Amino acid sequence: MVIQKLFQSIKDTEEKRGLIIHHIRTNDQAPVVLSEEVIQELSKTCDENEYAYQLMPSGAGHDAMNMTKLCPVGLVFIPSEKGLSHNPKEYSSIEQIAPGAIILKKEILKWAGVADRPAEQKKIVQ
């Protein structure tokens, strides 16, 4: 629907201004739905560690789009200054990065089945 409106707008502009506009579609990937189970587990881990979070859709093309064919997938985003993402001016401080890294580590260990192992067994994966 959005693409159809975009192309109609381009056609209208061509006619209105007497232009010929050439376009090439460089990507046509369909969106994917991430795992509700992974999202719930991420939320649980954030709650257990008292990290604030919000659930949000992502329109970005991540490797996650391809990984959904292989396994359950979720994404962890961290804040960046002025909300800039996928931009050369994107910046996140260590204080913004650390909670995301901690949550990611806890989730990896949980999904790998080593989160509840005694400390001496965890050393091999740390």
Backbone as XML, in Angstrom:
<?xml version="1.0"?>
<chain id="A" units="angstrom">
  <residue number="1" name="MET">
    <atom name="N" x="0.822" y="-1.188" z="0.000"/>
    <atom name="CA" x="0.000" y="0.000" z="0.000"/>
    <atom name="C" x="0.878" y="1.269" z="0.000"/>
  </residue>
  <residue number="2" name="VAL">
    <atom name="N" x="1.886" y="1.312" z="0.837"/>
    <atom name="CA" x="2.781" y="2.473" z="0.875"/>
    <atom name="C" x="3.512" y="2.608" z="-0.454"/>
  </residue>
  <residue number="3" name="ILE">
    <atom name="N" x="3.976" y="1.479" z="-0.987"/>
    <atom name="CA" x="4.694" y="1.500" z="-2.262"/>
    <atom name="C" x="3.776" y="2.000" z="-3.380"/>
  </residue>
  <residue number="4" name="GLN">
    <atom name="N" x="2.527" y="1.540" z="-3.362"/>
    <atom name="CA" x="1.579" y="1.988" z="-4.386"/>
    <atom name="C" x="1.366" y="3.499" z="-4.306"/>
  </residue>
  <residue number="5" name="LYS">
    <atom name="N" x="1.242" y="4.023" z="-3.084"/>
    <atom name="CA" x="1.059" y="5.469" z="-2.918"/>
    <atom name="C" x="2.299" y="6.226" z="-3.373"/>
  </residue>
  <residue number="6" name="LEU">
    <atom name="N" x="3.462" y="5.685" z="-3.080"/>
    <atom name="CA" x="4.712" y="6.314" z="-3.509"/>
    <atom name="C" x="4.774" y="6.391" z="-5.032"/>
  </residue>
  <residue number="7" name="PHE">
    <atom name="N" x="4.502" y="5.264" z="-5.708"/>
    <atom name="CA" x="4.561" y="5.265" z="-7.163"/>
    <atom name="C" x="3.491" y="6.168" z="-7.776"/>
  </residue>
  <residue number="8" name="GLN">
    <atom name="N" x="2.332" y="6.261" z="-7.144"/>
    <atom name="CA" x="1.302" y="7.169" z="-7.644"/>
    <atom name="C" x="1.767" y="8.616" z="-7.509"/>
  </residue>
  <residue number="9" name="SER">
    <atom name="N" x="2.430" y="8.933" z="-6.403"/>
    <atom name="CA" x="2.963" y="10.269" z="-6.184"/>
    <atom name="C" x="4.034" y="10.602" z="-7.237"/>
  </residue>
  <residue number="10" name="ILE">
    <atom name="N" x="4.869" y="9.626" z="-7.542"/>
    <atom name="CA" x="5.898" y="9.824" z="-8.571"/>
    <atom name="C" x="5.237" y="10.075" z="-9.928"/>
  </residue>
  <residue number="11" name="LYS">
    <atom name="N" x="4.228" y="9.276" z="-10.246"/>
    <atom name="CA" x="3.515" y="9.446" z="-11.522"/>
    <atom name="C" x="2.850" y="10.823" z="-11.597"/>
  </residue>
  <residue number="12" name="ASP">
    <atom name="N" x="2.222" y="11.230" z="-10.497"/>
    <atom name="CA" x="1.586" y="12.558" z="-10.451"/>
    <atom name="C" x="2.606" y="13.665" z="-10.671"/>
  </residue>
  <residue number="13" name="THR">
    <atom name="N" x="3.773" y="13.526" z="-10.052"/>
    <atom name="CA" x="4.835" y="14.517" z="-10.194"/>
    <atom name="C" x="5.342" y="14.557" z="-11.630"/>
  </residue>
  <residue number="14" name="GLU">
    <atom name="N" x="5.492" y="13.386" z="-12.246"/>
    <atom name="CA" x="5.909" y="13.329" z="-13.658"/>
    <atom name="C" x="4.949" y="14.126" z="-14.543"/>
  </residue>
  <residue number="15" name="GLU">
    <atom name="N" x="3.661" y="13.857" z="-14.360"/>
    <atom name="CA" x="2.646" y="14.517" z="-15.192"/>
    <atom name="C" x="2.590" y="16.013" z="-14.918"/>
  </residue>
  <residue number="16" name="LYS">
    <atom name="N" x="2.631" y="16.377" z="-13.657"/>
    <atom name="CA" x="2.514" y="17.784" z="-13.262"/>
    <atom name="C" x="3.684" y="18.622" z="-13.775"/>
  </residue>
  <residue number="17" name="ARG">
    <atom name="N" x="4.887" y="18.050" z="-13.753"/>
    <atom name="CA" x="6.090" y="18.809" z="-14.098"/>
    <atom name="C" x="6.660" y="18.457" z="-15.466"/>
  </residue>
  <residue number="18" name="GLY">
    <atom name="N" x="6.014" y="17.551" z="-16.183"/>
    <atom name="CA" x="6.517" y="17.162" z="-17.493"/>
    <atom name="C" x="7.840" y="16.430" z="-17.426"/>
  </residue>
  <residue number="19" name="LEU">
    <atom name="N" x="7.976" y="15.570" z="-16.449"/>
    <atom name="CA" x="9.226" y="14.846" z="-16.231"/>
    <atom name="C" x="9.089" y="13.381" z="-16.614"/>
  </residue>
  <residue number="20" name="ILE">
    <atom name="N" x="10.222" y="12.742" z="-16.776"/>
    <atom name="CA" x="10.281" y="11.287" z="-16.865"/>
    <atom name="C" x="11.197" y="10.848" z="-15.721"/>
  </residue>
  <residue number="21" name="ILE">
    <atom name="N" x="10.636" y="10.114" z="-14.801"/>
    <atom name="CA" x="11.400" y="9.672" z="-13.634"/>
    <atom name="C" x="11.651" y="8.174" z="-13.749"/>
  </residue>
  <residue number="22" name="HIS">
    <atom name="N" x="12.925" y="7.802" z="-13.707"/>
    <atom name="CA" x="13.311" y="6.391" z="-13.749"/>
    <atom name="C" x="13.581" y="5.931" z="-12.320"/>
  </residue>
  <residue number="23" name="HIS">
    <atom name="N" x="13.152" y="4.746" z="-12.010"/>
    <atom name="CA" x="13.405" y="4.213" z="-10.670"/>
    <atom name="C" x="13.830" y="2.745" z="-10.768"/>
  </residue>
  <residue number="24" name="ILE">
    <atom name="N" x="14.575" y="2.339" z="-9.775"/>
    <atom name="CA" x="15.004" y="0.946" z="-9.657"/>
    <atom name="C" x="14.690" y="0.491" z="-8.236"/>
  </residue>
  <residue number="25" name="ARG">
    <atom name="N" x="13.983" y="-0.585" z="-8.109"/>
    <atom name="CA" x="13.697" y="-1.141" z="-6.778"/>
    <atom name="C" x="14.919" y="-1.963" z="-6.371"/>
  </residue>
  <residue number="26" name="THR">
    <atom name="N" x="15.566" y="-1.567" z="-5.288"/>
    <atom name="CA" x="16.790" y="-2.244" z="-4.856"/>
    <atom name="C" x="16.545" y="-3.289" z="-3.784"/>
  </residue>
  <residue number="27" name="ASN">
    <atom name="N" x="15.359" y="-3.272" z="-3.197"/>
    <atom name="CA" x="15.077" y="-4.233" z="-2.133"/>
    <atom name="C" x="13.582" y="-4.490" z="-2.109"/>
  </residue>
  <residue number="28" name="ASP">
    <atom name="N" x="13.237" y="-5.742" z="-1.945"/>
    <atom name="CA" x="11.826" y="-6.099" z="-1.906"/>
    <atom name="C" x="11.591" y="-7.170" z="-0.843"/>
  </residue>
  <residue number="29" name="GLN">
    <atom name="N" x="12.250" y="-7.030" z="0.298"/>
    <atom name="CA" x="12.107" y="-8.014" z="1.360"/>
    <atom name="C" x="10.828" y="-7.774" z="2.139"/>
  </residue>
  <residue number="30" name="ALA">
    <atom name="N" x="10.113" y="-8.840" z="2.361"/>
    <atom name="CA" x="8.893" y="-8.755" z="3.160"/>
    <atom name="C" x="9.272" y="-8.682" z="4.639"/>
  </residue>
  <residue number="31" name="PRO">
    <atom name="N" x="8.479" y="-7.990" z="5.446"/>
    <atom name="CA" x="8.758" y="-7.943" z="6.877"/>
    <atom name="C" x="8.587" y="-9.326" z="7.506"/>
  </residue>
  <residue number="32" name="VAL">
    <atom name="N" x="9.217" y="-9.518" z="8.637"/>
    <atom name="CA" x="9.095" y="-10.781" z="9.370"/>
    <atom name="C" x="8.567" y="-10.495" z="10.771"/>
  </residue>
  <residue number="33" name="VAL">
    <atom name="N" x="7.974" y="-11.506" z="11.356"/>
    <atom name="CA" x="7.491" y="-11.399" z="12.733"/>
    <atom name="C" x="8.519" y="-12.078" z="13.624"/>
  </residue>
  <residue number="34" name="LEU">
    <atom name="N" x="8.949" y="-11.372" z="14.659"/>
    <atom name="CA" x="9.917" y="-11.941" z="15.587"/>
    <atom name="C" x="9.205" y="-12.828" z="16.597"/>
  </residue>
  <residue number="35" name="SER">
    <atom name="N" x="9.972" y="-13.630" z="17.302"/>
    <atom name="CA" x="9.433" y="-14.624" z="18.223"/>
    <atom name="C" x="8.823" y="-13.977" z="19.465"/>
  </residue>
  <residue number="36" name="GLU">
    <atom name="N" x="7.561" y="-14.257" z="19.691"/>
    <atom name="CA" x="6.885" y="-13.752" z="20.892"/>
    <atom name="C" x="7.547" y="-14.306" z="22.147"/>
  </residue>
  <residue number="37" name="GLU">
    <atom name="N" x="8.006" y="-15.550" z="22.088"/>
    <atom name="CA" x="8.683" y="-16.162" z="23.234"/>
    <atom name="C" x="9.987" y="-15.420" z="23.559"/>
  </residue>
  <residue number="38" name="VAL">
    <atom name="N" x="10.765" y="-15.097" z="22.548"/>
    <atom name="CA" x="12.026" y="-14.373" z="22.765"/>
    <atom name="C" x="11.726" y="-12.989" z="23.334"/>
  </residue>
  <residue number="39" name="ILE">
    <atom name="N" x="10.729" y="-12.329" z="22.784"/>
    <atom name="CA" x="10.360" y="-10.994" z="23.273"/>
    <atom name="C" x="9.929" y="-11.065" z="24.742"/>
  </residue>
  <residue number="40" name="GLN">
    <atom name="N" x="9.143" y="-12.072" z="25.108"/>
    <atom name="CA" x="8.719" y="-12.232" z="26.499"/>
    <atom name="C" x="9.911" y="-12.499" z="27.410"/>
  </residue>
  <residue number="41" name="GLU">
    <atom name="N" x="10.848" y="-13.322" z="26.958"/>
    <atom name="CA" x="12.040" y="-13.621" z="27.767"/>
    <atom name="C" x="12.926" y="-12.387" z="27.928"/>
  </residue>
  <residue number="42" name="LEU">
    <atom name="N" x="13.072" y="-11.609" z="26.860"/>
    <atom name="CA" x="13.840" y="-10.362" z="26.965"/>
    <atom name="C" x="13.186" y="-9.410" z="27.968"/>
  </residue>
  <residue number="43" name="SER">
    <atom name="N" x="11.868" y="-9.299" z="27.901"/>
    <atom name="CA" x="11.134" y="-8.441" z="28.836"/>
    <atom name="C" x="11.332" y="-8.923" z="30.271"/>
  </residue>
  <residue number="44" name="LYS">
    <atom name="N" x="11.261" y="-10.223" z="30.460"/>
    <atom name="CA" x="11.444" y="-10.822" z="31.791"/>
    <atom name="C" x="12.848" y="-10.522" z="32.333"/>
  </residue>
  <residue number="45" name="THR">
    <atom name="N" x="13.854" y="-10.686" z="31.494"/>
    <atom name="CA" x="15.234" y="-10.421" z="31.914"/>
    <atom name="C" x="15.418" y="-8.946" z="32.255"/>
  </residue>
  <residue number="46" name="CYS">
    <atom name="N" x="14.816" y="-8.063" z="31.478"/>
    <atom name="CA" x="14.884" y="-6.629" z="31.793"/>
    <atom name="C" x="14.223" y="-6.353" z="33.138"/>
  </residue>
  <residue number="47" name="ASP">
    <atom name="N" x="13.047" y="-6.929" z="33.365"/>
    <atom name="CA" x="12.343" y="-6.737" z="34.636"/>
    <atom name="C" x="13.176" y="-7.248" z="35.805"/>
  </residue>
  <residue number="48" name="GLU">
    <atom name="N" x="13.730" y="-8.451" z="35.671"/>
    <atom name="CA" x="14.537" y="-9.052" z="36.740"/>
    <atom name="C" x="15.756" y="-8.201" z="37.076"/>
  </residue>
  <residue number="49" name="ASN">
    <atom name="N" x="16.273" y="-7.474" z="36.106"/>
    <atom name="CA" x="17.478" y="-6.659" z="36.310"/>
    <atom name="C" x="17.160" y="-5.176" z="36.457"/>
  </residue>
  <residue number="50" name="GLU">
    <atom name="N" x="15.876" y="-4.870" z="36.564"/>
    <atom name="CA" x="15.386" y="-3.507" z="36.776"/>
    <atom name="C" x="15.864" y="-2.531" z="35.705"/>
  </residue>
  <residue number="51" name="TYR">
    <atom name="N" x="15.852" y="-3.001" z="34.449"/>
    <atom name="CA" x="16.158" y="-2.133" z="33.319"/>
    <atom name="C" x="14.849" y="-1.707" z="32.665"/>
  </residue>
  <residue number="52" name="ALA">
    <atom name="N" x="14.711" y="-0.422" z="32.439"/>
    <atom name="CA" x="13.536" y="0.076" z="31.728"/>
    <atom name="C" x="13.632" y="-0.343" z="30.265"/>
  </residue>
  <residue number="53" name="TYR">
    <atom name="N" x="12.501" y="-0.606" z="29.672"/>
    <atom name="CA" x="12.477" y="-0.985" z="28.262"/>
    <atom name="C" x="11.116" y="-0.640" z="27.672"/>
  </residue>
  <residue number="54" name="GLN">
    <atom name="N" x="11.055" y="-0.667" z="26.365"/>
    <atom name="CA" x="9.772" y="-0.531" z="25.685"/>
    <atom name="C" x="9.779" y="-1.463" z="24.490"/>
  </residue>
  <residue number="55" name="LEU">
    <atom name="N" x="8.642" y="-2.032" z="24.214"/>
    <atom name="CA" x="8.503" y="-2.890" z="23.048"/>
    <atom name="C" x="8.270" y="-1.990" z="21.847"/>
  </residue>
  <residue number="56" name="MET">
    <atom name="N" x="8.948" y="-2.289" z="20.763"/>
    <atom name="CA" x="8.804" y="-1.434" z="19.593"/>
    <atom name="C" x="9.030" y="-2.227" z="18.313"/>
  </residue>
  <residue number="57" name="PRO">
    <atom name="N" x="8.324" y="-1.844" z="17.268"/>
    <atom name="CA" x="8.581" y="-2.487" z="15.973"/>
    <atom name="C" x="9.859" y="-1.912" z="15.372"/>
  </residue>
  <residue number="58" name="SER">
    <atom name="N" x="10.459" y="-2.674" z="14.494"/>
    <atom name="CA" x="11.644" y="-2.197" z="13.802"/>
    <atom name="C" x="11.426" y="-2.345" z="12.310"/>
  </residue>
  <residue number="59" name="GLY">
    <atom name="N" x="11.665" y="-1.291" z="11.601"/>
    <atom name="CA" x="11.566" y="-1.354" z="10.150"/>
    <atom name="C" x="12.911" y="-1.565" z="9.499"/>
  </residue>
  <residue number="60" name="ALA">
    <atom name="N" x="13.931" y="-1.668" z="10.304"/>
    <atom name="CA" x="15.277" y="-1.821" z="9.760"/>
    <atom name="C" x="15.478" y="-3.229" z="9.223"/>
  </residue>
  <residue number="61" name="GLY">
    <atom name="N" x="16.295" y="-3.352" z="8.203"/>
    <atom name="CA" x="16.638" y="-4.662" z="7.663"/>
    <atom name="C" x="17.823" y="-5.241" z="8.414"/>
  </residue>
  <residue number="62" name="HIS">
    <atom name="N" x="17.557" y="-6.112" z="9.341"/>
    <atom name="CA" x="18.605" y="-6.715" z="10.158"/>
    <atom name="C" x="18.861" y="-8.150" z="9.709"/>
  </residue>
  <residue number="63" name="ASP">
    <atom name="N" x="19.994" y="-8.697" z="10.120"/>
    <atom name="CA" x="20.252" y="-10.114" z="9.876"/>
    <atom name="C" x="19.134" y="-10.959" z="10.462"/>
  </residue>
  <residue number="64" name="ALA">
    <atom name="N" x="18.460" y="-10.408" z="11.452"/>
    <atom name="CA" x="17.358" y="-11.127" z="12.090"/>
    <atom name="C" x="16.308" y="-11.556" z="11.079"/>
  </residue>
  <residue number="65" name="MET">
    <atom name="N" x="16.146" y="-10.782" z="10.008"/>
    <atom name="CA" x="15.148" y="-11.133" z="8.992"/>
    <atom name="C" x="15.448" y="-12.502" z="8.391"/>
  </residue>
  <residue number="66" name="ASN">
    <atom name="N" x="16.713" y="-12.797" z="8.204"/>
    <atom name="CA" x="17.097" y="-14.089" z="7.635"/>
    <atom name="C" x="17.160" y="-15.174" z="8.704"/>
  </residue>
  <residue number="67" name="MET">
    <atom name="N" x="17.537" y="-14.802" z="9.912"/>
    <atom name="CA" x="17.662" y="-15.782" z="10.983"/>
    <atom name="C" x="16.318" y="-16.366" z="11.405"/>
  </residue>
  <residue number="68" name="THR">
    <atom name="N" x="15.208" y="-15.645" z="11.163"/>
    <atom name="CA" x="13.892" y="-16.169" z="11.548"/>
    <atom name="C" x="13.576" y="-17.481" z="10.837"/>
  </residue>
  <residue number="69" name="LYS">
    <atom name="N" x="14.268" y="-17.756" z="9.735"/>
    <atom name="CA" x="14.074" y="-19.022" z="9.020"/>
    <atom name="C" x="14.741" y="-20.183" z="9.760"/>
  </residue>
  <residue number="70" name="LEU">
    <atom name="N" x="15.678" y="-19.855" z="10.665"/>
    <atom name="CA" x="16.465" y="-20.886" z="11.337"/>
    <atom name="C" x="16.107" y="-21.093" z="12.802"/>
  </residue>
  <residue number="71" name="CYS">
    <atom name="N" x="15.704" y="-20.012" z="13.484"/>
    <atom name="CA" x="15.508" y="-20.106" z="14.928"/>
    <atom name="C" x="14.647" y="-18.941" z="15.432"/>
  </residue>
  <residue number="72" name="PRO">
    <atom name="N" x="14.193" y="-19.018" z="16.675"/>
    <atom name="CA" x="13.442" y="-17.888" z="17.244"/>
    <atom name="C" x="14.353" y="-16.660" z="17.351"/>
  </residue>
  <residue number="73" name="VAL">
    <atom name="N" x="13.808" y="-15.494" z="17.065"/>
    <atom name="CA" x="14.613" y="-14.273" z="17.013"/>
    <atom name="C" x="13.929" y="-13.132" z="17.750"/>
  </residue>
  <residue number="74" name="GLY">
    <atom name="N" x="14.746" y="-12.328" z="18.423"/>
    <atom name="CA" x="14.318" y="-11.070" z="19.027"/>
    <atom name="C" x="15.450" y="-10.076" z="18.857"/>
  </residue>
  <residue number="75" name="LEU">
    <atom name="N" x="15.178" y="-8.812" z="19.088"/>
    <atom name="CA" x="16.196" y="-7.772" z="18.954"/>
    <atom name="C" x="16.307" y="-6.980" z="20.242"/>
  </residue>
  <residue number="76" name="VAL">
    <atom name="N" x="17.515" y="-6.539" z="20.544"/>
    <atom name="CA" x="17.768" y="-5.660" z="21.682"/>
    <atom name="C" x="18.308" y="-4.357" z="21.103"/>
  </residue>
  <residue number="77" name="PHE">
    <atom name="N" x="17.595" y="-3.276" z="21.351"/>
    <atom name="CA" x="18.052" y="-1.957" z="20.926"/>
    <atom name="C" x="18.469" y="-1.165" z="22.152"/>
  </residue>
  <residue number="78" name="ILE">
    <atom name="N" x="19.418" y="-0.287" z="21.976"/>
    <atom name="CA" x="19.835" y="0.598" z="23.064"/>
    <atom name="C" x="19.579" y="2.037" z="22.626"/>
  </residue>
  <residue number="79" name="PRO">
    <atom name="N" x="19.452" y="2.938" z="23.584"/>
    <atom name="CA" x="19.234" y="4.345" z="23.218"/>
    <atom name="C" x="20.479" y="4.944" z="22.559"/>
  </residue>
  <residue number="80" name="SER">
    <atom name="N" x="20.242" y="5.915" z="21.726"/>
    <atom name="CA" x="21.355" y="6.678" z="21.162"/>
    <atom name="C" x="21.004" y="8.161" z="21.255"/>
  </residue>
  <residue number="81" name="GLU">
    <atom name="N" x="22.040" y="8.981" z="21.307"/>
    <atom name="CA" x="21.842" y="10.420" z="21.439"/>
    <atom name="C" x="20.935" y="10.936" z="20.325"/>
  </residue>
  <residue number="82" name="LYS">
    <atom name="N" x="19.982" y="11.743" z="20.708"/>
    <atom name="CA" x="19.034" y="12.376" z="19.788"/>
    <atom name="C" x="18.233" y="11.365" z="18.972"/>
  </residue>
  <residue number="83" name="GLY">
    <atom name="N" x="18.224" y="10.106" z="19.408"/>
    <atom name="CA" x="17.450" y="9.080" z="18.719"/>
    <atom name="C" x="17.994" y="8.679" z="17.363"/>
  </residue>
  <residue number="84" name="LEU">
    <atom name="N" x="19.203" y="9.127" z="17.035"/>
    <atom name="CA" x="19.781" y="8.817" z="15.724"/>
    <atom name="C" x="20.231" y="7.362" z="15.668"/>
  </residue>
  <residue number="85" name="SER">
    <atom name="N" x="19.808" y="6.666" z="14.627"/>
    <atom name="CA" x="20.179" y="5.272" z="14.429"/>
    <atom name="C" x="20.462" y="5.063" z="12.952"/>
  </residue>
  <residue number="86" name="HIS">
    <atom name="N" x="21.416" y="4.191" z="12.640"/>
    <atom name="CA" x="21.805" y="3.933" z="11.261"/>
    <atom name="C" x="22.191" y="5.254" z="10.575"/>
  </residue>
  <residue number="87" name="ASN">
    <atom name="N" x="23.024" y="6.004" z="11.262"/>
    <atom name="CA" x="23.396" y="7.340" z="10.823"/>
    <atom name="C" x="24.832" y="7.590" z="11.258"/>
  </residue>
  <residue number="88" name="PRO">
    <atom name="N" x="25.640" y="8.255" z="10.441"/>
    <atom name="CA" x="27.024" y="8.523" z="10.836"/>
    <atom name="C" x="27.146" y="9.294" z="12.159"/>
  </residue>
  <residue number="89" name="LYS">
    <atom name="N" x="26.118" y="10.060" z="12.525"/>
    <atom name="CA" x="26.171" y="10.835" z="13.767"/>
    <atom name="C" x="25.628" y="10.056" z="14.965"/>
  </residue>
  <residue number="90" name="GLU">
    <atom name="N" x="25.284" y="8.767" z="14.746"/>
    <atom name="CA" x="24.774" y="7.948" z="15.848"/>
    <atom name="C" x="25.842" y="7.829" z="16.935"/>
  </residue>
  <residue number="91" name="TYR">
    <atom name="N" x="25.410" y="8.010" z="18.194"/>
    <atom name="CA" x="26.339" y="7.874" z="19.315"/>
    <atom name="C" x="25.582" y="7.319" z="20.513"/>
  </residue>
  <residue number="92" name="SER">
    <atom name="N" x="26.166" y="6.321" z="21.141"/>
    <atom name="CA" x="25.649" y="5.779" z="22.396"/>
    <atom name="C" x="26.793" y="5.741" z="23.384"/>
  </residue>
  <residue number="93" name="SER">
    <atom name="N" x="26.539" y="6.234" z="24.580"/>
    <atom name="CA" x="27.572" y="6.239" z="25.624"/>
    <atom name="C" x="27.702" y="4.846" z="26.224"/>
  </residue>
  <residue number="94" name="ILE">
    <atom name="N" x="28.768" y="4.620" z="26.949"/>
    <atom name="CA" x="28.971" y="3.333" z="27.611"/>
    <atom name="C" x="27.826" y="3.057" z="28.593"/>
  </residue>
  <residue number="95" name="GLU">
    <atom name="N" x="27.278" y="4.123" z="29.177"/>
    <atom name="CA" x="26.149" y="3.962" z="30.107"/>
    <atom name="C" x="24.894" y="3.493" z="29.362"/>
  </residue>
  <residue number="96" name="GLN">
    <atom name="N" x="24.796" y="3.808" z="28.090"/>
    <atom name="CA" x="23.668" y="3.339" z="27.281"/>
    <atom name="C" x="23.942" y="1.943" z="26.711"/>
  </residue>
  <residue number="97" name="ILE">
    <atom name="N" x="25.194" y="1.660" z="26.428"/>
    <atom name="CA" x="25.570" y="0.379" z="25.834"/>
    <atom name="C" x="25.558" y="-0.746" z="26.863"/>
  </residue>
  <residue number="98" name="ALA">
    <atom name="N" x="26.071" y="-0.490" z="28.065"/>
    <atom name="CA" x="26.263" y="-1.541" z="29.069"/>
    <atom name="C" x="24.989" y="-2.329" z="29.388"/>
  </residue>
  <residue number="99" name="PRO">
    <atom name="N" x="23.859" y="-1.692" z="29.687"/>
    <atom name="CA" x="22.666" y="-2.495" z="29.987"/>
    <atom name="C" x="22.265" y="-3.415" z="28.828"/>
  </residue>
  <residue number="100" name="GLY">
    <atom name="N" x="22.381" y="-2.935" z="27.601"/>
    <atom name="CA" x="22.065" y="-3.779" z="26.447"/>
    <atom name="C" x="22.992" y="-4.975" z="26.359"/>
  </residue>
  <residue number="101" name="ALA">
    <atom name="N" x="24.277" y="-4.747" z="26.619"/>
    <atom name="CA" x="25.255" y="-5.841" z="26.579"/>
    <atom name="C" x="24.989" y="-6.853" z="27.692"/>
  </residue>
  <residue number="102" name="ILE">
    <atom name="N" x="24.616" y="-6.365" z="28.863"/>
    <atom name="CA" x="24.331" y="-7.260" z="29.987"/>
    <atom name="C" x="23.099" y="-8.113" z="29.677"/>
  </residue>
  <residue number="103" name="ILE">
    <atom name="N" x="22.048" y="-7.489" z="29.176"/>
    <atom name="CA" x="20.829" y="-8.227" z="28.820"/>
    <atom name="C" x="21.137" y="-9.255" z="27.735"/>
  </residue>
  <residue number="104" name="LEU">
    <atom name="N" x="21.897" y="-8.844" z="26.724"/>
    <atom name="CA" x="22.255" y="-9.752" z="25.638"/>
    <atom name="C" x="23.034" y="-10.959" z="26.163"/>
  </residue>
  <residue number="105" name="LYS">
    <atom name="N" x="24.004" y="-10.718" z="27.040"/>
    <atom name="CA" x="24.792" y="-11.818" z="27.602"/>
    <atom name="C" x="23.902" y="-12.770" z="28.385"/>
  </residue>
  <residue number="106" name="LYS">
    <atom name="N" x="23.034" y="-12.222" z="29.231"/>
    <atom name="CA" x="22.139" y="-13.068" z="30.028"/>
    <atom name="C" x="21.224" y="-13.901" z="29.135"/>
  </residue>
  <residue number="107" name="GLU">
    <atom name="N" x="20.723" y="-13.306" z="28.071"/>
    <atom name="CA" x="19.840" y="-14.028" z="27.159"/>
    <atom name="C" x="20.588" y="-15.122" z="26.404"/>
  </residue>
  <residue number="108" name="ILE">
    <atom name="N" x="21.786" y="-14.826" z="25.953"/>
    <atom name="CA" x="22.578" y="-15.842" z="25.241"/>
    <atom name="C" x="22.831" y="-17.033" z="26.148"/>
  </residue>
  <residue number="109" name="LEU">
    <atom name="N" x="23.230" y="-16.770" z="27.381"/>
    <atom name="CA" x="23.489" y="-17.863" z="28.324"/>
    <atom name="C" x="22.210" y="-18.632" z="28.638"/>
  </residue>
  <residue number="110" name="LYS">
    <atom name="N" x="21.109" y="-17.917" z="28.778"/>
    <atom name="CA" x="19.825" y="-18.571" z="29.064"/>
    <atom name="C" x="19.431" y="-19.497" z="27.914"/>
  </residue>
  <residue number="111" name="TRP">
    <atom name="N" x="19.474" y="-18.975" z="26.680"/>
    <atom name="CA" x="19.055" y="-19.764" z="25.527"/>
    <atom name="C" x="20.043" y="-20.888" z="25.216"/>
  </residue>
  <residue number="112" name="ALA">
    <atom name="N" x="21.297" y="-20.710" z="25.611"/>
    <atom name="CA" x="22.300" y="-21.764" z="25.421"/>
    <atom name="C" x="22.182" y="-22.842" z="26.489"/>
  </residue>
  <residue number="113" name="GLY">
    <atom name="N" x="21.346" y="-22.591" z="27.500"/>
    <atom name="CA" x="21.132" y="-23.585" z="28.550"/>
    <atom name="C" x="22.220" y="-23.620" z="29.595"/>
  </residue>
  <residue number="114" name="VAL">
    <atom name="N" x="23.003" y="-22.545" z="29.725"/>
    <atom name="CA" x="24.069" y="-22.532" z="30.729"/>
    <atom name="C" x="23.831" y="-21.499" z="31.825"/>
  </residue>
  <residue number="115" name="ALA">
    <atom name="N" x="22.694" y="-20.826" z="31.802"/>
    <atom name="CA" x="22.433" y="-19.759" z="32.769"/>
    <atom name="C" x="22.350" y="-20.264" z="34.199"/>
  </residue>
  <residue number="116" name="ASP">
    <atom name="N" x="21.907" y="-21.505" z="34.398"/>
    <atom name="CA" x="21.725" y="-22.012" z="35.758"/>
    <atom name="C" x="22.831" y="-22.965" z="36.191"/>
  </residue>
  <residue number="117" name="ARG">
    <atom name="N" x="23.875" y="-23.078" z="35.408"/>
    <atom name="CA" x="24.977" y="-23.969" z="35.767"/>
    <atom name="C" x="25.832" y="-23.344" z="36.865"/>
  </residue>
  <residue number="118" name="PRO">
    <atom name="N" x="26.489" y="-24.173" z="37.653"/>
    <atom name="CA" x="27.414" y="-23.636" z="38.670"/>
    <atom name="C" x="28.510" y="-22.803" z="38.024"/>
  </residue>
  <residue number="119" name="ALA">
    <atom name="N" x="29.054" y="-21.870" z="38.781"/>
    <atom name="CA" x="30.051" y="-20.917" z="38.269"/>
    <atom name="C" x="31.230" y="-21.614" z="37.595"/>
  </residue>
  <residue number="120" name="GLU">
    <atom name="N" x="31.718" y="-22.743" z="38.151"/>
    <atom name="CA" x="32.884" y="-23.403" z="37.558"/>
    <atom name="C" x="32.576" y="-23.956" z="36.162"/>
  </residue>
  <residue number="121" name="GLN">
    <atom name="N" x="31.322" y="-24.312" z="35.887"/>
    <atom name="CA" x="30.959" y="-24.786" z="34.550"/>
    <atom name="C" x="30.758" y="-23.637" z="33.584"/>
  </residue>
  <residue number="122" name="LYS">
    <atom name="N" x="30.397" y="-22.468" z="34.082"/>
    <atom name="CA" x="30.158" y="-21.306" z="33.220"/>
    <atom name="C" x="31.455" y="-20.746" z="32.656"/>
  </residue>
  <residue number="123" name="LYS">
    <atom name="N" x="32.578" y="-20.997" z="33.312"/>
    <atom name="CA" x="33.840" y="-20.406" z="32.895"/>
    <atom name="C" x="34.174" y="-20.728" z="31.440"/>
  </residue>
  <residue number="124" name="ILE">
    <atom name="N" x="33.746" y="-21.871" z="30.957"/>
    <atom name="CA" x="34.092" y="-22.239" z="29.590"/>
    <atom name="C" x="33.376" y="-21.385" z="28.555"/>
  </residue>
  <residue number="125" name="VAL">
    <atom name="N" x="32.268" y="-20.732" z="28.916"/>
    <atom name="CA" x="31.551" y="-19.916" z="27.953"/>
    <atom name="C" x="31.738" y="-18.427" z="28.176"/>
  </residue>
  <residue number="126" name="GLN">
    <atom name="N" x="32.407" y="-18.045" z="29.226"/>
    <atom name="CA" x="32.567" y="-16.613" z="29.501"/>
    <atom name="C" x="33.778" y="-16.051" z="28.832"/>
  </residue>
</chain>
